[in-house]
Amino acid sequence: GRHLLGIEPLHPTEITTLLDLADSYVDLNRRSKKRSDVLAGLTQINMFFENSTRTQASFELAGKRLGADVMNMAMQASSIKKGETLIDTAMTLNAMHPDLLVVRHPHSGAVDLLAQKVNCAVLNAGDGRHEHPTQALLDALTIRRAKGRLHRLNIAICGDIAHSRVARSNILLLGKMENRVRLVGPPTLIPGPMKDLGVEVYDDMREGIAGCDVVMMLRLQKERMDGGFIPSEREYYHRYGLDAEKLSCAKPDAIVMHPGPMNRGVEIDGTLADDINRSVIQEQVEMGVAVRMAAMDLLARNLRAEAA
Ligand code: CP
């Protein structure tokens, strides 16, 4: 397609193609950080209406390593502050002829709406609670490299599922690739409709992660708990925080993942997060650059095919 808005419309073969290309970019990034020219002559604009460390930095590096002209819009300093709407802002930038727009926005559906208005390729860098497709793709690449496959694995996604676009995109992707996905967390943080996505739901951590190959932890997203129930951090850590003792219920070679940003001592024990024998959190960040290079490379090929 022209855009990367979510995992939902992707076919399993498209996911595999993207991960294969991303694998080659992991090798390239390790060998040398020299520029390639697959995005030469293209302009990439990053528009982040919500805070980011990993996604913003890796999209910027990915564009630069592929030779694009990359511009980061400082949205806090933009005319949004003067009342300009998202769509007017997007149309203004569109008139400057970008080729790739990378957008993060606090509202679910905002990035899809924007994509309908502009002429360039749009990449969703996270919209509200809806989707974060490049995160699910980098998680998939991390799992595939650690486990040697991306099918018939038992994967537990634990914590604040309700507010998590990362959980939603991962459930969709891992389901398409025929894995067994379990959701583990307090019932108040696992919304009913998630249960229709073909997953098993647990509210006990030890039961939920028993026999799992992968344990993916999520952050408590207090900024999205507008007025709702906010659990106490101490109680939450006791029941749902991952430490070595709870992890011993998973398979002996189970890997621990976290998309970041993590809150040590809330959803995960800091020592476990740093244990390079179990935690692949730093690999996830490394895969993030490669996956974003692959995504923009593939979209640029489509743009060129359209123009030809
Ligand atoms: N995982 C993730 O999206 O992190 P950032 O919010 O730092 O980009």
Boltz pocket constraint, residues with backbone or C-beta under 6 A from the ligand:
constraints:
  - pocket:
      binder: B
      contacts: [[A, 51], [A, 52], [A, 53], [A, 54], [A, 55], [A, 56], [A, 125], [A, 126], [A, 135], [A, 259], [A, 260], [A, 261]]
      max_distance: 6.0
